[in-house]
């Protein structure tokens, strides 16, 4: 079981993802903005961050870059989950420090497999 921070501004998406993650044994923290998510990540030190890209204010790419460059949070893997599915979006997300990138809506088995791969044994 892992503590996962979900940075997502859609209440519907937060509800769906929280149910999916909890059903698979994870604890979920949620944040509706990138700025708040960065603060929560620094304070709570989750095992993994699931990051939306389209967010109010700072976007998910910027937040991923901030987390991956911060000495307090750079060891926490970021998995971007976004509707932006172009190869250039994926490449840009990975260049910002994301460890993986998946397009919405993710299949449950694929998402859990990717989370497990990032969390390791």
PyMOL commands that set and color helices and strands:
alter all, ss='L'
color gray80, all
select helices_A, chain A and resi 11-23+34-44+60-69+87-95+108-119
alter helices_A, ss='H'
color red, helices_A
select strands_A, chain A and resi 3-7+27-31+48-51+77-82+100-103
alter strands_A, ss='S'
color yellow, strands_A
deselect
rebuild
show_as cartoon
